[in-house]
């Protein structure tokens, strides 16, 4: 059974940084398609960043140059470093793990990120 536990969310001022972590069990992050998604109030869940088994990454246009996804196989975690945060980054951030790119995958419970002054 796959379990994903996100952490690191919180309230942060615009322009500051935050790092989210996703601890995975029941699946190896090194060999899986790992992603961060977010859902803001009244909006659909959207993909933020993805890292594939071979290490290639994708980012939403809105976060390119500001967010970085990475993984630590020794700890079986995936992280999302978020810099230069904007109020529009406010959302619940979810970790997703897929064994195949075509799977729906498994979801964590989410962690709230609020960017406000």
SERORO-347718 format. One record per residue: residue number from 1; residue in three letters; chain; x, z, y of N, C-alpha, C in turn. Coordinates in Angstrom, 1 decimal. Last residue first. Layout:
N
ATOM   lumba   tinu   loro     n.xx     n.zz     n.yy    ca.xx    ca.zz    ca.yy     c.xx     c.zz     c.yy
ATOM     NUM    ala      A        X        Z        Y        X        Z        Y        X        Z        Y
...
END
This chain:
117
ATOM   lumba   tinu   loro     n.xx     n.zz     n.yy    ca.xx    ca.zz    ca.yy     c.xx     c.zz     c.yy
ATOM     117    unk      A      1.0      3.2     38.8      1.7      4.0     39.7      0.9      5.3     40.1
ATOM     116    unk      A      1.1      2.1     35.4      0.3      2.4     36.7      1.2      3.3     37.5
ATOM     115    unk      A      0.5      1.1     32.3      1.5      0.8     33.4      0.7      1.0     34.7
ATOM     114    unk      A      0.2      2.4     29.2     -0.4      2.3     30.5      0.6      2.2     31.5
ATOM     113    unk      A     -0.2      1.9     25.8      0.7      1.7     26.9      0.0      1.5     28.2
ATOM     112    unk      A     -1.0      3.4     22.8     -1.5      3.1     24.1     -0.3      3.0     25.1
ATOM     111    unk      A     -0.8      2.0     19.6     -0.2      3.0     20.6     -0.6      2.5     22.0
ATOM     110    unk      A     -2.1      1.6     16.3     -1.9      1.3     17.7     -1.4      2.4     18.5
ATOM     109    unk      A     -2.2      1.8     13.6     -3.3      2.3     14.3     -3.2      2.1     15.8
ATOM     108    unk      A     -1.1     -1.4     12.1     -1.0      0.0     12.4     -2.2      0.5     13.2
ATOM     107    unk      A     -2.2     -3.7      9.6     -2.1     -3.3     11.0     -1.8     -1.8     11.1
ATOM     106    unk      A     -1.1     -6.5      7.6     -1.6     -5.1      7.7     -1.3     -4.7      9.2
ATOM     105    unk      A     -2.2    -10.0      7.1     -1.3     -8.9      7.3     -1.9     -7.5      7.4
ATOM     104    unk      A     -3.1    -12.5      6.7     -3.7    -11.7      7.8     -2.7    -10.6      8.1
ATOM     103    unk      A     -0.6    -15.0      5.9     -1.4    -13.8      5.6     -2.1    -13.3      6.9
ATOM     102    unk      A      1.1    -16.9      6.5     -0.3    -17.3      6.4     -1.2    -16.2      6.1
ATOM     101    unk      A      3.6    -16.0      6.4      3.1    -16.4      7.7      1.7    -16.7      7.7
ATOM     100    unk      A      3.7    -13.2      4.2      3.8    -14.6      4.4      3.2    -14.9      5.8
ATOM      99    unk      A      3.5    -10.5      4.6      4.5    -11.0      3.6      4.7    -12.5      3.7
ATOM      98    unk      A      3.3     -9.0      7.7      2.8    -10.0      6.8      3.9    -10.4      5.8
ATOM      97    unk      A      2.3     -6.5      9.9      3.3     -6.9      8.9      2.6     -7.9      8.0
ATOM      96    unk      A      2.1     -5.4     13.3      1.5     -6.1     12.2      2.6     -6.6     11.2
ATOM      95    unk      A      1.3     -2.9     15.7      2.3     -3.5     14.8      1.6     -4.2     13.7
ATOM      94    unk      A     -0.2     -2.9     18.9     -0.3     -2.8     17.5      0.8     -3.5     16.8
ATOM      93    unk      A     -1.0     -1.3     21.9     -0.1     -2.2     21.2     -0.1     -1.9     19.7
ATOM      92    unk      A     -3.5     -1.5     24.3     -3.1     -0.8     23.0     -2.2     -1.8     22.3
ATOM      91    unk      A     -2.3     -1.9     27.7     -3.0     -2.3     26.5     -2.7     -1.3     25.4
ATOM      90    unk      A     -0.7     -3.3     30.5     -1.5     -2.1     30.0     -2.4     -2.6     28.8
ATOM      89    unk      A      0.5     -5.4     31.7      0.9     -5.0     30.3      0.2     -3.9     29.7
ATOM      88    unk      A     -0.4     -5.4     34.2     -1.1     -6.2     33.3     -0.6     -6.1     31.8
ATOM      87    unk      A      1.5     -3.8     35.6      0.1     -3.3     35.3     -0.6     -4.1     34.2
ATOM      86    unk      A      4.6     -4.4     33.9      3.6     -4.7     34.9      2.3     -4.0     34.6
ATOM      85    unk      A      8.1     -3.5     33.3      6.6     -3.5     33.0      5.7     -3.7     34.2
ATOM      84    unk      A     10.8     -4.1     32.8     10.1     -4.6     34.0      8.6     -4.6     33.7
ATOM      83    unk      A     10.8     -4.2     29.2     11.4     -3.9     30.5     10.6     -4.5     31.6
ATOM      82    unk      A     10.5     -3.0     26.0      9.7     -3.6     27.1     10.3     -3.2     28.5
ATOM      81    unk      A     11.3     -3.5     22.8     11.8     -3.0     24.1     11.1     -3.8     25.2
ATOM      80    unk      A     10.0     -2.8     19.9      9.7     -3.7     21.0     10.2     -3.0     22.3
ATOM      79    unk      A     11.1     -2.7     16.4     10.9     -2.1     17.8     10.6     -3.2     18.8
ATOM      78    unk      A     10.6     -1.7     13.1     10.6     -2.8     14.1     10.3     -2.2     15.5
ATOM      77    unk      A     12.2     -0.2     10.3     11.5     -0.2     11.5     11.6     -1.5     12.3
ATOM      76    unk      A     13.9      0.6      8.2     12.6     -0.1      7.9     11.7      0.0      9.1
ATOM      75    unk      A     16.4      1.5      8.5     15.3      2.5      8.8     13.9      1.9      8.5
ATOM      74    unk      A     17.7     -0.8      7.8     18.1      0.5      7.2     17.1      1.6      7.4
ATOM      73    unk      A     16.7     -2.8      9.4     16.4     -2.8      8.0     16.7     -1.4      7.3
ATOM      72    unk      A     15.3     -2.9     12.3     16.4     -2.1     11.7     16.1     -1.9     10.2
ATOM      71    unk      A     14.6     -5.5     14.7     14.3     -4.7     13.5     15.6     -4.0     13.0
ATOM      70    unk      A     13.0     -6.4     17.8     14.2     -6.2     16.9     13.8     -5.4     15.7
ATOM      69    unk      A     12.0     -8.0     20.8     11.6     -7.5     19.5     12.9     -7.4     18.6
ATOM      68    unk      A     11.8     -7.5     24.2     12.7     -7.9     23.1     12.2     -7.2     21.8
ATOM      67    unk      A     10.5     -8.6     27.3     10.4     -7.9     26.1     11.3     -8.4     25.0
ATOM      66    unk      A     11.3    -10.3     29.4     11.1     -8.9     29.7     11.1     -8.1     28.4
ATOM      65    unk      A     11.6    -12.9     28.5     12.6    -12.4     29.5     12.4    -11.0     29.8
ATOM      64    unk      A      8.1    -13.2     28.1      9.4    -13.8     27.9     10.4    -13.3     28.9
ATOM      63    unk      A      5.5    -12.4     28.5      6.5    -11.3     28.3      7.9    -11.9     28.1
ATOM      62    unk      A      3.9    -14.6     28.7      3.8    -13.6     29.7      4.8    -12.5     29.6
ATOM      61    unk      A      4.3    -16.2     26.5      4.9    -16.6     27.8      4.9    -15.5     28.8
ATOM      60    unk      A      5.2    -14.2     23.6      4.2    -14.8     24.5      4.8    -15.1     25.9
ATOM      59    unk      A      7.9    -15.2     21.5      7.3    -14.3     22.5      6.2    -15.0     23.2
ATOM      58    unk      A      9.6    -15.1     18.4      8.7    -15.8     19.3      8.2    -14.8     20.3
ATOM      57    unk      A     12.7    -15.4     16.5     11.7    -14.7     17.2     10.8    -15.6     18.1
ATOM      56    unk      A     14.4    -15.3     13.4     13.9    -16.1     14.5     12.8    -15.3     15.2
ATOM      55    unk      A     15.1    -14.0     11.1     15.5    -13.4     12.3     15.1    -14.2     13.6
ATOM      54    unk      A     14.1    -14.7      8.7     15.4    -15.2      9.0     15.9    -14.8     10.4
ATOM      53    unk      A     11.6    -13.4      8.8     12.6    -13.0      7.8     14.0    -13.5      8.2
ATOM      52    unk      A     10.8    -13.1     12.4     10.6    -13.7     11.0     11.7    -13.2     10.1
ATOM      51    unk      A      9.0    -11.5     14.8     10.3    -11.7     14.2     10.1    -12.0     12.8
ATOM      50    unk      A      7.1    -11.8     17.8      7.2    -11.9     16.3      8.6    -12.1     15.9
ATOM      49    unk      A      5.0    -10.5     20.4      6.3    -10.9     19.9      6.3    -10.9     18.4
ATOM      48    unk      A      2.2    -10.7     21.0      3.2    -10.4     22.0      4.6    -10.9     21.6
ATOM      47    unk      A     -1.0    -12.0     20.5      0.3    -11.8     20.0      1.3    -11.6     21.1
ATOM      46    unk      A     -4.0    -10.1     21.3     -3.1    -11.3     21.5     -1.7    -11.0     20.9
ATOM      45    unk      A     -7.4     -9.4     21.1     -6.1     -9.1     20.7     -5.2    -10.3     20.8
ATOM      44    unk      A     -9.4    -10.0     24.1     -9.1    -10.2     22.6     -7.6     -9.8     22.4
ATOM      43    unk      A    -10.7     -7.6     26.4    -10.0     -8.8     26.0     -9.7     -8.8     24.5
ATOM      42    unk      A    -11.7     -5.1     27.1    -12.5     -6.3     27.3    -11.8     -7.6     27.0
ATOM      41    unk      A     -8.5     -3.7     27.5    -10.0     -3.5     27.5    -10.7     -4.8     27.9
ATOM      40    unk      A     -6.0     -5.5     25.5     -6.5     -4.8     26.7     -8.0     -4.6     26.7
ATOM      39    unk      A     -4.0     -5.4     22.8     -5.4     -5.6     23.2     -5.7     -4.8     24.4
ATOM      38    unk      A     -1.2     -6.9     21.2     -1.8     -6.0     22.2     -3.2     -6.4     22.5
ATOM      37    unk      A      1.3     -7.0     18.7      0.2     -7.5     19.3     -0.3     -6.5     20.3
ATOM      36    unk      A      4.3     -7.7     17.0      3.6     -6.8     18.0      2.5     -7.6     18.6
ATOM      35    unk      A      5.2     -8.4     13.6      4.8     -8.7     15.0      4.2     -7.6     15.7
ATOM      34    unk      A      7.1     -9.8     11.0      6.7     -8.6     11.7      6.3     -9.0     13.1
ATOM      33    unk      A      7.2    -11.0      7.9      6.9    -11.5      9.3      6.4    -10.3     10.0
ATOM      32    unk      A      9.9     -9.7      5.8      8.5     -9.9      6.2      8.4    -10.5      7.6
ATOM      31    unk      A     12.3     -8.7      5.1     11.8     -9.9      4.4     10.3    -10.3      4.8
ATOM      30    unk      A     12.7     -6.5      6.6     13.8     -7.5      6.6     13.2     -8.8      6.0
ATOM      29    unk      A     10.7     -4.7      6.2     10.7     -5.4      7.5     11.7     -6.6      7.4
ATOM      28    unk      A      9.0     -4.4      3.2     10.3     -4.4      3.8     10.3     -5.2      5.1
ATOM      27    unk      A      6.4     -2.1      2.5      6.8     -3.5      2.8      8.2     -3.4      3.5
ATOM      26    unk      A      5.9      0.5      2.2      5.2     -0.4      1.3      5.5     -1.8      1.6
ATOM      25    unk      A      6.1      1.3      5.7      6.3      1.7      4.3      5.4      0.8      3.5
ATOM      24    unk      A      7.6      1.2      9.0      6.8      0.6      7.9      7.1      1.2      6.6
ATOM      23    unk      A      7.2      2.1     12.2      7.8      2.6     11.0      7.0      2.0      9.8
ATOM      22    unk      A      7.8      0.8     15.2      6.9      0.7     14.2      7.6      1.1     12.9
ATOM      21    unk      A      8.2      1.7     18.7      8.7      1.6     17.3      7.6      1.5     16.3
ATOM      20    unk      A      8.8      0.7     22.1      7.8      1.0     21.0      8.6      0.9     19.7
ATOM      19    unk      A     10.0      1.7     25.1     10.4      1.2     23.8      9.4      1.6     22.7
ATOM      18    unk      A     10.0      0.8     28.5      9.4      1.6     27.4      9.8      0.9     26.1
ATOM      17    unk      A     10.8      0.9     32.0     10.9      0.4     30.7     10.3      1.4     29.7
ATOM      16    unk      A      9.4     -0.1     35.3     10.1      0.8     34.4     10.1      0.2     32.9
ATOM      15    unk      A      7.6     -1.6     36.7      9.1     -1.9     36.9      9.9     -1.1     35.9
ATOM      14    unk      A      5.1      0.9     37.2      5.6     -0.5     37.2      7.1     -0.7     37.4
ATOM      13    unk      A      5.5      3.8     35.1      5.3      3.2     36.4      5.7      1.7     36.3
ATOM      12    unk      A      3.7      4.8     32.2      4.9      4.4     32.9      4.6      3.7     34.2
ATOM      11    unk      A      2.5      6.6     29.5      2.2      6.2     30.9      3.6      5.9     31.6
ATOM      10    unk      A      2.9      5.3     26.1      2.7      6.3     27.2      2.4      5.7     28.5
ATOM       9    unk      A      4.4      4.8     22.8      3.6      4.5     24.0      3.5      5.6     25.0
ATOM       8    unk      A      5.8      5.6     20.6      6.6      5.3     21.8      5.7      4.9     23.0
ATOM       7    unk      A      4.8      4.2     17.5      5.1      5.3     18.4      5.8      4.8     19.6
ATOM       6    unk      A      2.9      3.2     14.5      3.5      2.9     15.8      3.8      4.2     16.6
ATOM       5    unk      A      3.2      2.7     11.2      2.9      3.8     12.2      3.7      3.5     13.5
ATOM       4    unk      A      1.8      1.2      8.5      2.5      1.0      9.7      2.2      2.1     10.7
ATOM       3    unk      A      1.8      0.7      5.0      1.4      1.5      6.1      2.3      1.3      7.3
ATOM       2    unk      A      0.6     -0.9      2.1      1.4     -1.1      3.4      0.9     -0.1      4.4
ATOM       1    unk      A      0.8      0.0     -1.2      0.0      0.0      0.0      0.9      0.0      1.2
END
